[in-house]
Amino acid sequence: MSNEGLFSGSTENVMRWVSGAGILLGLAAAGILIVVLLRKPEWRVSAHAKWALLVGLLVLPGMTMLSGNVVGFHKVKNSCTQCHTMDRWVNDMRDPKSTTLVAKHFQNRWIPDDQCYTCHTGYGLAGNIQAKIGGLGHVTHEYVTGVPDVIKIHRPFNVDTCLHCHGESAKYLKIEQHVDAEMKPKILSGELSCFECHASPHPRKQP
């Protein structure tokens, strides 16, 4: 708890209040849905039921997501390193002897800050939403279903994430394969992964 008191205007305290409000809104939404489900079938088609569902399914969850985004984006760029499940990958990233791509990017500061966030969150609003959904899945695994023995990426890594920084660089364009008439379309479409030629971003085997 902050020394400035429960009602101080510090950022930490404001985030605590926003987080608490989000939890309460989420519980209220769940409560409304439970009430609707427990009512008689004939009531569920009434105007009151429709208004209740509007609030329980759209209004309150929307406000909960908004509060979650406010709190989440306040700390999201450091969230990967806060989870002990990821310690092995974080340690590899920070290992000066490691030759993985993530370690090289970190050690050489090719990405100055928030390296995990930069590569694992897509660009634009859709990327932020996907990151939030993915984060909820990670939390579920951590506290409810348990962390899988083998951690795998859910979908092929988006090549646009690499090309966003490298695609127009002189170093990238001077590589013959990158501009080859046959290979270039495959690279741009994601059919040919960057990691088929380049080293794996993380260790091939779990550290």
TAGIRA-V609261 format. One line per field, one symbol per residue. ss: DSSP state (H for helix, E for strand, C for the rest). Layout:
ss=???
This chain:
ss=CCCCCCCCCCHHHHHHHHHHHHHHHHHHHHHHHHHHHHCCCCHHHCHHHHHHHHHHHHHHHHHHHHHHHHHHHHHHHHHHHHCHHHHHHHHHHHCCCCCCHHHHHHHCCCCCCCHHHHHHCCCHHHHHHHHHHHHHHHHHHHHHHCCCCCCCCCCCCCHHHHHHHHCCCHHHHCCHHHHCCCHHHHHHHCCCCHHHCCCCCCCCCCC
